[in-house]
């Protein structure tokens, strides 16, 4: 299992955001994407999640190009961005189960328990607080067997307790052979995590 990016370039509104970005991940590997505001951190993650098209370069999953032929990549990753992917009319449990079912077998009960969401399981997402919505989104990771996690500021709106819980869950994911690409302002202190500094040598 491998994920590789080679000579990736990104352009937005006729402006070159970054170029010549290359990295690779193997089981247990993590990449911390850093850089000033506007350096392209979110754009890079969205390209890896196939939500944006790059200006140039290639991305492979298991040695196969995901930009031209994404068939083997669909369902292999979970993406968490700035905007939560929750349907307001659905309950916390229904939202988690929807995404977990999309990626394969679902372990919704474990996900609810890990982020203290059992008391909120039947509450519509539309009336959750910001922190509760973030925890519900993070619970999608615990419920899903997807090997690659692509995370854009996963710690925002979380208090200290849940930051620690998320760090523990991410470490378990990596220890089990999973992979992660993440952009955060805060160091997650993951052993062996690589660093990609956008806006420096890119």
Buried (B, 14 or more C-beta within 10 A) or exposed (E): BEBBBBEBBBBEEEEEBBBEBEBEBEEBBBBBBBBEEEBBBBBBBBBBBBEBEBBEBBBBBEEEEBBEEBEEBEBBBBBBBEEBBBEEEBBBBBBBBBBBEBBEEBBBEEBBEBBBBEEBBEBBBEEBEEEBBBBBBBBBBBBBBBBBBBBBBBBEBBEEEBBEBBBEBBBEBBEEEBBBBBBBEEEBEBEEBBEBEBBEEB
